[in-house]
Amino acid sequence: MKKGKLVVPALVTLVTLTGCGGKKLTCTMSEKTLGIQNNMSVEVTFKDNKVDKMKAIVDMVLPNEYKEQKQTLIDNIKDSNENIEVIETKDGIRTTISGSSDMAGELDLNEDIVTYDDVKKEFEAQGYTCK
């Protein structure tokens, strides 16, 4: 995942890297961008060693200076991708996106990287911790 200078592009990139089915891979990463703490969790479920379902959750912890702009951020995220579920949390915003294997075309991964081991290796190369 590329670390962007804007929260929304970074979020959209992350959301395209998601996963949930039989054998499950869970990867997490935390990073701070523009003062916003992003805690990311990606679950990829595999069936027959191929991506079956995907799910990504990003918890954005907003510093006090962004609290008044929370609704604008929520609206911008919703406008950027209609498939993203966005909810307000006590400390910020939680975004969730999930889908089936047809989302693989949106991954920042080569189309040949679809097995459990390949996906795990790619996420770890991007700074995620996977188990």
C-alpha atoms as an extended CHARMM CRD file, in Angstrom:
* protein
*
       131  EXT
         1         1  MET       CA              0.0000000000        0.0000000000        0.0000000000  PROA      1               0.0000000000
         2         2  LYS       CA              1.3300000000        3.4170000000       -0.8540000000  PROA      2               0.0000000000
         3         3  LYS       CA              1.4180000000        5.9200000000        1.9690000000  PROA      3               0.0000000000
         4         4  GLY       CA             -0.3970000000        8.9390000000        0.6060000000  PROA      4               0.0000000000
         5         5  LYS       CA             -0.4000000000       12.5180000000        1.7210000000  PROA      5               0.0000000000
         6         6  LEU       CA             -4.1860000000       12.5630000000        1.8460000000  PROA      6               0.0000000000
         7         7  VAL       CA             -6.2780000000       10.3740000000        4.1030000000  PROA      7               0.0000000000
         8         8  VAL       CA             -8.9950000000        9.5420000000        1.5730000000  PROA      8               0.0000000000
         9         9  PRO       CA             -6.6310000000        8.2920000000       -1.1870000000  PROA      9               0.0000000000
        10        10  ALA       CA             -4.7590000000        6.2130000000        1.3950000000  PROA      10              0.0000000000
        11        11  LEU       CA             -8.0430000000        4.8100000000        2.6390000000  PROA      11              0.0000000000
        12        12  VAL       CA             -9.2990000000        3.9770000000       -0.8440000000  PROA      12              0.0000000000
        13        13  THR       CA             -6.0320000000        2.2030000000       -1.6180000000  PROA      13              0.0000000000
        14        14  LEU       CA             -6.2750000000        0.1950000000        1.5780000000  PROA      14              0.0000000000
        15        15  VAL       CA             -9.8810000000       -0.6860000000        1.0250000000  PROA      15              0.0000000000
        16        16  THR       CA             -9.0360000000       -2.2500000000       -2.2950000000  PROA      16              0.0000000000
        17        17  LEU       CA             -6.7000000000       -4.6330000000       -0.4770000000  PROA      17              0.0000000000
        18        18  THR       CA             -9.3240000000       -6.5590000000        1.4850000000  PROA      18              0.0000000000
        19        19  GLY       CA            -10.4470000000      -10.1890000000        2.4930000000  PROA      19              0.0000000000
        20        20  CYS       CA            -13.1070000000      -13.0520000000        4.4800000000  PROA      20              0.0000000000
        21        21  GLY       CA            -14.2520000000      -17.6180000000        3.6990000000  PROA      21              0.0000000000
        22        22  GLY       CA            -12.3930000000      -21.0080000000        4.4180000000  PROA      22              0.0000000000
        23        23  LYS       CA             -8.7140000000      -20.4540000000        5.2730000000  PROA      23              0.0000000000
        24        24  LYS       CA             -8.4040000000      -16.9240000000        6.6370000000  PROA      24              0.0000000000
        25        25  LEU       CA             -5.5350000000      -14.4450000000        6.4940000000  PROA      25              0.0000000000
        26        26  THR       CA             -5.7110000000      -11.4450000000        8.8260000000  PROA      26              0.0000000000
        27        27  CYS       CA             -3.2900000000       -8.5670000000        8.3620000000  PROA      27              0.0000000000
        28        28  THR       CA             -3.0370000000       -5.3840000000       10.4170000000  PROA      28              0.0000000000
        29        29  MET       CA             -1.1130000000       -2.1520000000       10.2150000000  PROA      29              0.0000000000
        30        30  SER       CA             -1.1880000000        1.2060000000       11.9540000000  PROA      30              0.0000000000
        31        31  GLU       CA              0.1340000000        4.4290000000       10.5140000000  PROA      31              0.0000000000
        32        32  LYS       CA             -0.2470000000        8.1110000000       11.1030000000  PROA      32              0.0000000000
        33        33  THR       CA             -0.9930000000       10.3840000000        8.1410000000  PROA      33              0.0000000000
        34        34  LEU       CA             -1.5940000000       14.1310000000        8.4810000000  PROA      34              0.0000000000
        35        35  GLY       CA             -2.0260000000       13.6710000000       12.2250000000  PROA      35              0.0000000000
        36        36  ILE       CA             -4.7370000000       11.0190000000       11.7770000000  PROA      36              0.0000000000
        37        37  GLN       CA             -4.0410000000        7.5910000000       13.2790000000  PROA      37              0.0000000000
        38        38  ASN       CA             -5.1880000000        4.8680000000       10.8490000000  PROA      38              0.0000000000
        39        39  ASN       CA             -5.5940000000        1.3810000000       12.3370000000  PROA      39              0.0000000000
        40        40  MET       CA             -6.1620000000       -1.0310000000        9.4580000000  PROA      40              0.0000000000
        41        41  SER       CA             -7.3000000000       -4.6350000000        9.5000000000  PROA      41              0.0000000000
        42        42  VAL       CA             -7.6810000000       -6.7570000000        6.3910000000  PROA      42              0.0000000000
        43        43  GLU       CA             -9.2320000000      -10.2270000000        6.3050000000  PROA      43              0.0000000000
        44        44  VAL       CA             -8.9000000000      -12.3890000000        3.2200000000  PROA      44              0.0000000000
        45        45  THR       CA            -10.7170000000      -15.7220000000        3.0870000000  PROA      45              0.0000000000
        46        46  PHE       CA             -9.4960000000      -18.3850000000        0.7160000000  PROA      46              0.0000000000
        47        47  LYS       CA            -11.2690000000      -21.3220000000       -0.8530000000  PROA      47              0.0000000000
        48        48  ASP       CA             -9.1480000000      -23.8810000000       -2.6980000000  PROA      48              0.0000000000
        49        49  ASN       CA             -6.1310000000      -21.5860000000       -2.0940000000  PROA      49              0.0000000000
        50        50  LYS       CA             -7.7510000000      -18.7560000000       -4.0920000000  PROA      50              0.0000000000
        51        51  VAL       CA             -9.2350000000      -15.5070000000       -2.7840000000  PROA      51              0.0000000000
        52        52  ASP       CA            -12.9200000000      -16.0700000000       -1.9880000000  PROA      52              0.0000000000
        53        53  LYS       CA            -14.0370000000      -13.0890000000        0.1080000000  PROA      53              0.0000000000
        54        54  MET       CA            -12.4100000000       -9.9220000000        1.3550000000  PROA      54              0.0000000000
        55        55  LYS       CA            -13.0220000000       -7.3750000000        4.0980000000  PROA      55              0.0000000000
        56        56  ALA       CA            -11.0870000000       -4.3030000000        5.2160000000  PROA      56              0.0000000000
        57        57  ILE       CA            -11.7220000000       -2.1080000000        8.2330000000  PROA      57              0.0000000000
        58        58  VAL       CA             -9.9890000000        1.2030000000        8.8760000000  PROA      58              0.0000000000
        59        59  ASP       CA            -10.4260000000        2.9730000000       12.1890000000  PROA      59              0.0000000000
        60        60  MET       CA             -9.3870000000        6.6030000000       11.8070000000  PROA      60              0.0000000000
        61        61  VAL       CA             -8.6500000000        8.2750000000       15.1390000000  PROA      61              0.0000000000
        62        62  LEU       CA             -9.0200000000       12.0000000000       14.5700000000  PROA      62              0.0000000000
        63        63  PRO       CA             -7.0300000000       14.5760000000       16.5360000000  PROA      63              0.0000000000
        64        64  ASN       CA             -9.0060000000       17.3970000000       18.1250000000  PROA      64              0.0000000000
        65        65  GLU       CA             -8.3120000000       19.8040000000       15.2530000000  PROA      65              0.0000000000
        66        66  TYR       CA            -10.2160000000       17.4840000000       12.8710000000  PROA      66              0.0000000000
        67        67  LYS       CA            -13.2250000000       16.8140000000       15.1290000000  PROA      67              0.0000000000
        68        68  GLU       CA            -15.2770000000       19.6510000000       13.6030000000  PROA      68              0.0000000000
        69        69  GLN       CA            -14.5600000000       18.3170000000       10.1090000000  PROA      69              0.0000000000
        70        70  LYS       CA            -15.6490000000       14.7520000000       10.9270000000  PROA      70              0.0000000000
        71        71  GLN       CA            -18.9030000000       14.9290000000        8.9320000000  PROA      71              0.0000000000
        72        72  THR       CA            -17.1120000000       16.4090000000        5.9150000000  PROA      72              0.0000000000
        73        73  LEU       CA            -14.5860000000       13.5600000000        6.0420000000  PROA      73              0.0000000000
        74        74  ILE       CA            -17.4120000000       11.0160000000        6.2800000000  PROA      74              0.0000000000
        75        75  ASP       CA            -19.1690000000       12.5650000000        3.2880000000  PROA      75              0.0000000000
        76        76  ASN       CA            -15.9520000000       12.6540000000        1.2430000000  PROA      76              0.0000000000
        77        77  ILE       CA            -15.2310000000        8.9980000000        1.9570000000  PROA      77              0.0000000000
        78        78  LYS       CA            -18.7870000000        7.9790000000        1.0350000000  PROA      78              0.0000000000
        79        79  ASP       CA            -18.5580000000       10.0070000000       -2.1860000000  PROA      79              0.0000000000
        80        80  SER       CA            -15.2310000000        8.3730000000       -3.1130000000  PROA      80              0.0000000000
        81        81  ASN       CA            -16.6580000000        4.8480000000       -3.1880000000  PROA      81              0.0000000000
        82        82  GLU       CA            -20.3010000000        3.8780000000       -2.7860000000  PROA      82              0.0000000000
        83        83  ASN       CA            -19.2920000000        0.4020000000       -1.5620000000  PROA      83              0.0000000000
        84        84  ILE       CA            -17.6590000000        1.7670000000        1.5950000000  PROA      84              0.0000000000
        85        85  GLU       CA            -19.6700000000        1.6220000000        4.8150000000  PROA      85              0.0000000000
        86        86  VAL       CA            -18.7800000000        4.6190000000        6.9790000000  PROA      86              0.0000000000
        87        87  ILE       CA            -19.8080000000        5.1330000000       10.5940000000  PROA      87              0.0000000000
        88        88  GLU       CA            -18.9050000000        7.7340000000       13.1660000000  PROA      88              0.0000000000
        89        89  THR       CA            -17.0980000000        6.4720000000       16.2460000000  PROA      89              0.0000000000
        90        90  LYS       CA            -16.3240000000        8.1670000000       19.5430000000  PROA      90              0.0000000000
        91        91  ASP       CA            -12.7600000000        8.9690000000       18.4630000000  PROA      91              0.0000000000
        92        92  GLY       CA            -13.2190000000        9.2900000000       14.7150000000  PROA      92              0.0000000000
        93        93  ILE       CA            -14.4790000000        7.2790000000       11.7730000000  PROA      93              0.0000000000
        94        94  ARG       CA            -14.6870000000        3.5630000000       10.9290000000  PROA      94              0.0000000000
        95        95  THR       CA            -14.8150000000        2.4830000000        7.3100000000  PROA      95              0.0000000000
        96        96  THR       CA            -15.5990000000       -1.0290000000        6.1390000000  PROA      96              0.0000000000
        97        97  ILE       CA            -15.5860000000       -2.5320000000        2.6950000000  PROA      97              0.0000000000
        98        98  SER       CA            -16.1420000000       -6.1440000000        1.7940000000  PROA      98              0.0000000000
        99        99  GLY       CA            -16.7190000000       -8.1890000000       -1.2760000000  PROA      99              0.0000000000
       100       100  SER       CA            -16.1240000000      -11.4100000000       -3.1130000000  PROA      100             0.0000000000
       101       101  SER       CA            -13.2670000000      -12.5690000000       -5.2770000000  PROA      101             0.0000000000
       102       102  ASP       CA            -14.3650000000      -10.2710000000       -8.0990000000  PROA      102             0.0000000000
       103       103  MET       CA            -12.7310000000       -7.4650000000       -6.0840000000  PROA      103             0.0000000000
       104       104  ALA       CA             -9.3640000000       -9.0280000000       -6.9140000000  PROA      104             0.0000000000
       105       105  GLY       CA             -9.2410000000       -6.8760000000      -10.0560000000  PROA      105             0.0000000000
       106       106  GLU       CA             -9.1480000000       -3.8170000000       -7.7880000000  PROA      106             0.0000000000
       107       107  LEU       CA             -6.2250000000       -5.1130000000       -5.7210000000  PROA      107             0.0000000000
       108       108  ASP       CA             -2.8560000000       -3.4330000000       -5.9780000000  PROA      108             0.0000000000
       109       109  LEU       CA             -1.5820000000       -6.9310000000       -6.5770000000  PROA      109             0.0000000000
       110       110  ASN       CA             -0.6000000000       -8.6110000000       -9.7860000000  PROA      110             0.0000000000
       111       111  GLU       CA             -3.4750000000      -10.8230000000      -10.9970000000  PROA      111             0.0000000000
       112       112  ASP       CA             -1.2060000000      -13.8420000000      -10.5210000000  PROA      112             0.0000000000
       113       113  ILE       CA             -0.9160000000      -13.0890000000       -6.7720000000  PROA      113             0.0000000000
       114       114  VAL       CA             -4.0510000000      -14.8160000000       -5.5770000000  PROA      114             0.0000000000
       115       115  THR       CA             -2.9000000000      -17.6790000000       -3.3560000000  PROA      115             0.0000000000
       116       116  TYR       CA             -2.7090000000      -17.4720000000        0.4350000000  PROA      116             0.0000000000
       117       117  ASP       CA              1.1030000000      -17.4030000000        0.4560000000  PROA      117             0.0000000000
       118       118  ASP       CA              1.3110000000      -14.8030000000       -2.3330000000  PROA      118             0.0000000000
       119       119  VAL       CA             -1.2250000000      -12.4700000000       -0.7230000000  PROA      119             0.0000000000
       120       120  LYS       CA              0.4310000000      -12.8050000000        2.6980000000  PROA      120             0.0000000000
       121       121  LYS       CA              3.8570000000      -12.0620000000        1.2390000000  PROA      121             0.0000000000
       122       122  GLU       CA              2.5260000000       -8.9820000000       -0.5870000000  PROA      122             0.0000000000
       123       123  PHE       CA              0.7820000000       -7.5500000000        2.4840000000  PROA      123             0.0000000000
       124       124  GLU       CA              3.8880000000       -8.0960000000        4.6010000000  PROA      124             0.0000000000
       125       125  ALA       CA              5.9930000000       -6.3510000000        1.9510000000  PROA      125             0.0000000000
       126       126  GLN       CA              3.6520000000       -3.3660000000        2.3000000000  PROA      126             0.0000000000
       127       127  GLY       CA              4.2130000000       -3.1940000000        6.0850000000  PROA      127             0.0000000000
       128       128  TYR       CA              1.3100000000       -5.2810000000        7.4030000000  PROA      128             0.0000000000
       129       129  THR       CA              1.6680000000       -7.8890000000       10.1270000000  PROA      129             0.0000000000
       130       130  CYS       CA             -0.1700000000      -11.0460000000        9.0760000000  PROA      130             0.0000000000
       131       131  LYS       CA             -1.3190000000      -14.1580000000       10.8950000000  PROA      131             0.0000000000
